Amino acid sequence: MQDAALQYSMMRSFRRDSDVKADKLAPGTVRRIARFAAPYKKDLAVFLSLIVVAAFVTVLNPLIFKKIIDDGIGGNPPETGDRALVLGLALLVAGLALFDAVLQLWSRWCSTRIGEGLIYDMRSQVYAHISKMPIAFFTRTQTGALISRLNNDVLGAQSAFTGTLSGVVSNVIGVVLTLIAMLYLSWQITLLSLVLLPVFVIPAKLIGARLQTLTRESY
């Protein structure tokens, strides 16, 4: 109970400390991070290319379904439609599904390769740096803090490259391509959906800002 109360009081003191929330990245931090990613620039390029291709494949399916409904099922004669067209497009959808599965496996392999490589490089450098510290450093520093640097902090940096980067790229490309496809299918429904967009975006933005503050305080 005393330990829990102590931790709670420490967290409250962190929340009251405006320096924790207002802390900014030191100059040169982004450049140092980029140096870690430099050996994996080819893998990153392939990884991002796979994400872009997967986004195109995802957008193609609604366009194919439109072709099936309009020209295949609703073709001439209306009683039978164009069976050859429906069969061909259905096979195309199945092929795209298999192709998308291959893309997902390939992108996951690239993500794992990049992420595990970054973990190895960062942990090796941190361990080499700690090994060169004087004995007095280990008497002043808690063992848990050192283990946290080697484990938790490195994993957070790795997820920034593989999880956050891929999420940002895929979301941006996906939104742009989806918007283009929606405008092509029906600009009226697209405008109606854009009118309703703030209903979903504003709460998500408010919650996201709050989560960002809490995460920054926890670090």
N, C-alpha and C positions, 0 to 999 in steps of 0.2 A: 504493500500500500504506500509506504514511504517513497519507494522508487517511482511509482506511478505519479504520486503528487509532485515529486521533484521534476520528472519529465514534463508534466503539465505546466509547472511554473516556468520551466526553461522555454517551452514553446510560447507561452504568453509573453515572456520577455523578448523573444525574437519578433513577435508580432508588433510589440510596442516600439521596437527599434526601427526607425525609418531608414537607417542606413542599409539594412538588409534588403528592404524592398526597393530602394532607390539605387542599389549597386549596379554598375554598368560593367560591361566587358572591358578588360584592359586593352589598350591599343596593341595591335599585332596578334591578338588571339585568333582571329579568323585566318590570318596568314599562317599561323602555326598549325591550325587544324588542317588547312589545305595541304600542308607538307605531308601530313599523314596519309592523305588520300592520293597523293601524286603517284605512288607506285601502282595504284589500282585505277588509273584514269581510263585505260582501255576497257577494263571490266565494268567501270561505271558507265562508259559510253554505250556498251552493249546492253547493260541493265536498263538504262533509260530508253534505249531504242526499243527494247522488248515491251516496255510499258506503253510506249506510244503506239506500237503495232497492235497490242492487245486492246487499247482504247478504240482503235479503228474497227477491229473485229466486233467489238461489243455494239458499236453503232450500226454496223451493217445488218444485223439481224432484224430490227424493225423495218428497214427498207425492203428486205427480202419478203417479210411477212406481208407488207403492203402489196408487193407484186403478186404474191400468191392469192391474196383475197380479191384484188381488183381484176387482174388479168387471168388468173388461173381458175379460181372457183366461180367468179362472176363473169367469166368470158362467154364467148359464143360457141355453141348454144348454151343458154343459161342452165338447162337441165343437167348437163354433164360437165360443162366447163372444159378447160384445156388440161386434160389429165397429164399429158407429157410435160407441160410446163410446171404443173404442181409437183410432179415426181422429181423433175430436175432440180427445182428450187429446194425441195425438201432434202434431197441429197446434198445440195450445197450448204444448207443449214447444218446438217450432220457433219459435213466436212469441216465447216468453220468451228463447230464445237470441239472436234478432235484437235484442230489446229490451235485453238485457244487453250486446250488442256496442255498441249506441248509447250506453248508459250509460257504458261504458268509454271510448269516444272522447270523450264530453262531459266526463267527469271528468279525462281526460288533458289536454284543452284548458284546463279550469279550473286544473289543477295547473301547466301551463306558463305560463299568464297570471299566476298569483300568483307563481310562482317567478322568472320573468324580471323581473317588476316589482320584486320585492324586491331582486334582484341589482342592477338599475339604481339604485334608491334608495340602497342601502347603498354601492355603489361611488361614486356621486356625492357622498355626504356624506363618505366617507373621503377622496376626492380633494380636495374643497373644504377639508377640515380640514388635510390635508398641505400644500396650497398656501399656507396661511397661516402655516406654521411658519417660524421664523428659519433663516438659513443654517447656524448652528451645529448645528441638529438634523440636517441632512443630512450633516454631517461626522462625527457620532457614530453615525448609524444606517446599518446595512448596506442596500444597495440591494435585496438579496434579501428582507430582512425586510419592506420596504415593498411589494414586489410580492406577497409572500405574503399580506399584509393585504388587498390589493385583489382577489386571485384566490381563494386557498384558503379563507381564513377566511370570506369572503362566501358562497362556495358551501356551506360547512358550515352557515351560518345559514339559507340558503335551503332546504337539504334537511331541516332541522328542521321547517319549516312544511309542506312538501309531502310528504316521504317519511315522516318519523317520525310526524307528526300523523295522516296518513291511515292509516298502518299500525296505530297504537294504536286509533283509532276503529273501523276495519274488523275488527280482531281481537276487540275487546270485543263489538261487536254480533254478529259472526259466531259467537262462542262461545255467547253467550246464546241466539240463535235456533236454532243447531244443537242445543243441549241440549234446548230445548223440543220441537223436531221429533223428536229421538231418544226422549224420554219419551212422546211421542204414538204413535210407531210401535211401540216395545217398551221398557217400563220395565225389564224384566229384563236385556236386553242393555245398556241404558244404565247400570244399576248395575254390571254386570260391567266395562264399559269404564272407569267411574270408579275402580274398584278398581285397574286397571292404569295409571291416569293418573300416579301418582307415579313409575313406572318411567321415564317420558319427561320429566316435569317437573323432577325433582331434577337429573339430569345437565345439562339445558338451563340450569337456574338457576346451577349451579356454573360452567359454561363461560361463561355470560353475565356473571357477576360478574368472572371473570378477563379477559374481553375488555374489559369496561368499565374495569378498572384499567389495562390496557395502552393503551387509547385515551386515557385521561386522562393517562398518563405521556408519551405521544407528543406530545400538545398542549402 
